[in-house]
């Protein structure tokens, strides 16, 4: 029985090391799926207990990370075109949420997991909702899913401060036996109460080791109200290295700089921000201020595709067009944002996000039809970001195990089940 798996003849993208360009080399993983060794050049077998996987010169990326997603939305693509965030919520959440039955949330979340995996996303922060089976079904899906999940628990936004804490207590009891199986857990802190109440909640979350994850400054129609409340968040101790702001578009210099000084992070979601007309986040300004930045494909009903290559390009092109400057952000930086930086934003950069010894052997293999072996190594960064798509993915590995063959790798039984459930919902509402 093989105790090590060696992946040879790979063009490895070292997103973690600014001094390195992509190189032809190999990866070695142990039985637990942890990288034991990486190196350039040919690999010389060292033991009969090694399984050799020849990648044939294909491009190998760290598994992509979506630092903000809503997996259950995967079955509702194309809804509410022409709506901003609040109108879109009305036509999705408010229309279908109350009609969901037991089993729906589990099936829909599994559909979303499978879809992200087909697109090369091996680590996801799943920001949950209370519909149907609520957190229990989404938690179980996280345990059963093939990729790594950071679970972001979201109590209903209309609850009082005391009711939120009651729901948190129920959730902690729900996950008590299996919490260790997920790399991290956070709580949606979007709902605002008094400063005292929010401070109390912040203290409890940190005592429990839970991160703070909030939708903030996304929709322009509520931006002024949220800008006004920002100093209350500061007073309530809701800013720190464990704080993640999803979207974070309509900031002010005060908000941007205060968040950066506190060590907080934001998740950039170019596809959904463009689709919903939310705006363009000032990524160059955030980087200059020192704000930590990750990327997410958001829900598949607002981004409508889970392709990280399309997400990177959309963000890159929007920034360049807005600035009328083709060097405002480069390809290498945006690739790191969707891998290592996103893992770091979620607090799990020590576990995933790059192909380094001691981290999980989570990676994506791409074999594009366009020639690339003639390119200088430095030009492989823009080649990857500007020209590839999820259609070029041939293999997805999690913990050294092949778990998907790319976009053509579909779960027909799951799709059929979800189709019947969605048809029922449309008939019911």
N, C-alpha and C positions, 0 to 999 in steps of 0.2 A: 504493500500500500504506500502511495506517495505521501511523504511528509512535507513536501514543498512543491509549489507549482511555479514554473519559470515561464514567463512570457517573453519570447525573443523576437528580434527583428521588428521593434516598435519605434516609431518616431514620437518620442516623448516630449510633451509640452510642460516645462518646469515653471509653472506659474508662480512658485514660491521664491524663486531666485532671480533677481533682476540682472545678475551677471551672466546668466545662461540663456541661450537660445535653444529651440527644439533640437534634439539630437537623436541619432539612431542608437538604440540600446536595448535594455531589458529591465524587467521587473521580476522580483522574486517574492512570493507570498507564502506564509506558513499555513498550517492546517486551520488556524483560527481566522484566516483571511487578513492578516496583518502583513504589511510590507516589511520584509527582512533586509532587502537590498535593492538598490537601483544602480544602474551603471551604463556607461557608453560603450559602444562596440559590441563585439560578439561575446556570447556567454559560453564558458567552458563548463560542461557538466562536471559535477563534483560528487554525485552520489547516485546510486541506482534507485534511490527512493525519491526521485524527482520526476514530476510530470512536466513535459515540455509542450508548450503551446506556441506555435509559430504564427505570429501575426502578419507575416508577409509584407513588412514595410509600411503597414497602415499607420495612420495618425492616431495617437493615443492621448486623450485628455483626462484630467481628473473628472470624476463624476460631477455633473452640473448640480448647482444648488438653487432651489427656489426658496428664498428667505421669507416669502409671503404668498400663501396660496389658500384657496378654499376648494378642497378637493371635490366636495359633493356637487359643485356647480358644473362639473364636467359633462353632465348629461343635458344641460340647458343652453347649448351654444346658439348664438345668433339672436337671442332674445333682446327686445327693447332697443333696437337700433334707433339712433337719433335721440336717445335719452342721456342726460347727465347722470351722475351717480345716484342722486336721490330719486329721480324718475325711474331709473333702472332697478333700484331696490324695490320700488313699488310694483313693478311688473314681474319681478322674480320672487323675492322674499315674501312680500305681502300677498302675492297671488297664490303661490304654491305651498308656502311654509305650513300653514294651518291644516292643509289637506294631506300632509305626509302621514303615512302609516308605519307601524313597526316593520323594520327590515329595509325601508327605503334608504335611510341615511347610511346604513352599512353598505348596501349595494352601490349606491352612488359614490361613496367615498372610495370603495375598491375600484370602481371604474376610473375615478380620477387618479388614483395611485398608478394603475396600469398604464394610463395614458401618459403620465409624466415619465414613467420608466421607459416607455417606448421612445420617448424624445430625449433620453439621456440624462434625466434628472434623478440622481440617486439619493439625494437628501432634500427633504421638504419640510418647511414649517407649515403645518396645516392649521389654519385659523378657523375654528369650528363655529357651529351655530346650534341653536336649541331645538330646531324643528324635528318632528317625528320622534325617533328614538333618542335624539339629542346626543349628549356627550358619551353615553354608554356605547352606542353603536359606532361612533367615530373613534372612540378609544379602542374598541375591539378591532376595528379595521386597521388602526395603526399597529397593533400587536401582530396582526395577521399579514400585513403587507410586506412585500419583498424589499422595499427601500427603507432607508433610515428616516424617521419622522420626529421632528420637534413638534410637540403637541401644544397648541395655543388655545386654552380653554376660554370660552366666551359666554359669560352669564348674560341673560337678556338685558338689553340696555335700559329698559324701563324700570328695572327693579330699584328699590330703595337701597341705601348703603348697607343696612342691616340684612336685607334680603340677599344682597350680593354675597355677603360673608356666609350666610346660611348655605347658599348654593356652592360656594367654594368648599365649605366643610363637607358637603355631600360628595363633591368631586374628589376630594382627598381620600375619602373612605372608598370610593369607587376604584381608585388607582393604587391603593395601598400595597397590594401584593405584587403588582407588576410594574410599578413606577421605574424600577431599575432597568427595565428592558428598553426604555427610550432614552436617547442621549440628553434631552433637556425638555423642560416644560415651562410654559409662560401663561400669562393671563391677560385677556383683553382689558385694558384700563381706559378704553375710550369714554365710558360713561363718567360724567362729571358730577360731583356732589360738593358739599362744603369742604373747605381746606382741611378742617379737622377730621372729617370723615375719610377724605382721600388719604391723608397722612396715616391714619390708623390702618387703612387697607394696605398702603405701601409697606408699612412696618411688618404686617402679617405676611405679605407675599415674600419679603426678603428673609424673614425668619424661616419660612418654608422652603426657601431656595428656588423660588419661582421668578421668572423674568417678567418684565412689564412690556406688553406689546399693544400698541394703540394705533387705530386708524386716525390720522391727524392731518389736517390741512390738505385734504384731497379735493373735495368739491368746492369750486369757487363761490357757490351760493351761501355756504356756511363759513367761509374763511374768516370773515371779519369777527364773527362771534368766537371762533376758536383762537384767533390771534389775541383777542381781548382776555381770554381765560388762561393764556400761557403762563403768566406770572403766578397764577394760583397753583398750577402744576409744580412750579419751582418751589413755592412755599410748602406744598404738600409732599415734598421729597419724592416726586415722581420722575426725576431726571437723574440718571447715573449710568454707569457702564452696562447695566442690565436692562436699560430702556431702549426699545426699538420703536421708531415711528414709521408706520407704513405710509407710503406716498410722500408726505411732507413736502408738498409743492409750494403752497402759498405762504412762505415764511417771510419774516422781516430780518434785517441784519441783527437785531437784538435776539430774536428767536434762534436764528442760525448759530450765532456765536455762543449764546448761552448753552445751547444743546451740545455744541462741540466741546466747550470747556468742561462740561459735566461728563464727557466720555460717552454720551448717548450715540445712537446710530439711526440711520434711516434706510428704508428699503425702496429702491427705485423700481417702478413697474411701468416701463415705457409703453408696452402694448395696451394695457388697460387704460392708462392715462390718456393715450391718444384716442382710443376707441370711444371713451366716455367724454372726451373734450375737457378733461380735468386741468390740463396745462402741462408745462414742461418744467420739471424740477431743475434748479440751478446747480447742476452737478459740478461744474467748474468752480463756482463760488463755495460750495460745500467742501470740496477737496482743499481749496485754499485755506478755508477756516479750520481744517483738521477734523471735520465731521466724518465718522466712519460710514461707509456706504456698501450696502449689499444690493442684490437684484432679485426680483421675483417675477414669475409669470402670472401672479394673481389667480383669480378664479378663471376656469376655462369658459365661463359664460360672459366674462368681461374682456379677457384677452383673446378668447376664442381659439387660440392655439397654444400649445405648451412648448413650442420650439424655442430653446434658448438662443439659437443662432439668430432667429428672426427678432427675438427680444433685444439682443445686443445690437443688431443692426438698426432697428427702429430707434433705440435710444441714441446711438452714435449719430445717425443721420439727422435726427431732430435737433440735437445740440449743434451740429455743424451748420445746419441751415439757419438756425436762429442766430448764431454768432457770425454767420457768413465767414467762417474760419474753419478750414479742413483739418487744422491741428489742435482744435480746442480739446479733443479727447482722442486718444489713439487706440488701436485695436488691441494691443497687448494689455492695456489697462482695463478695458471693458471685459476682456476674457477673465482676468483675475477677479474682477468684481463679481462675476457670475459663478465663481468657483470658491477660491480660498477666502476672499473678503466676505462673501455671503455666509460661509461657515463660521467665520470669526464673529460676524454680527450676531449670529445665533448662539454664540458662546461655545461652539464645538469645533473651532478651528484646530484644536489639538488632536481631533479624531479624524477629520475628513477635510476635503477641499483642495488637497494637493497630493502629489505622488511623492511622499517623503517616507523614509524609514520610520517605522513605529506607528504610522497611520493605516487606516483601513485601505485595502486594495479595491477601491471603488473607482472604476474608470470606464471611459467610453471609447470605442474603436470606430473610426471613420475611414471609409475607403472610397473617396470620391472618384468620379470618372475623369475629371480634369487632371492633367499631369501636374505634378508638384515636385518630383525628385530633382529637377534641374534648378530649383529655386535656392538662393542663399538662405541659410538657416533663419536669419533675421526677418526674411520676407514671408516665412511660414505663419507668423502671427497674423498679419493682415489677410493672407490667403485663407486662413481658417475662419476668421470672423466675417470677412466680407463675401466669401464665396460659398461656404458650406451651409447645409441645412440638415435638419433631422433626417431627411431622406438618405443622407450619406452614412448614417449609422448602421453598422453591421452587427455590433455586439455591445452589450452593456453588462458590466460586471459589478457585483456588490460583494465585498468580502472575498474577492478572488473567485467567486462563482458566477458563471454566466447565467443571467436572469432574464435577458431579453435579446431579441435579434433586431431591434429597431422598429421603425414605424409599421412595417408589414407584419409584425408579430402581434396578432390580435387574439383576444379572448372572446370567441364568438358566443359562448354560452352566457358569459357575463353581459355582453352587449345585448343579447336577446332578452335577458331578464330585466335589465335596466330599461330597454325599450318598452316592455309591457308596463312597467311601473310608471314611466313618464306618460304613456298613453292614458293610463288610468287617471293621472293627475290632471291632464288637460281636459278629460271628460268631466272630472269632478268640479272644475272651476270655470 
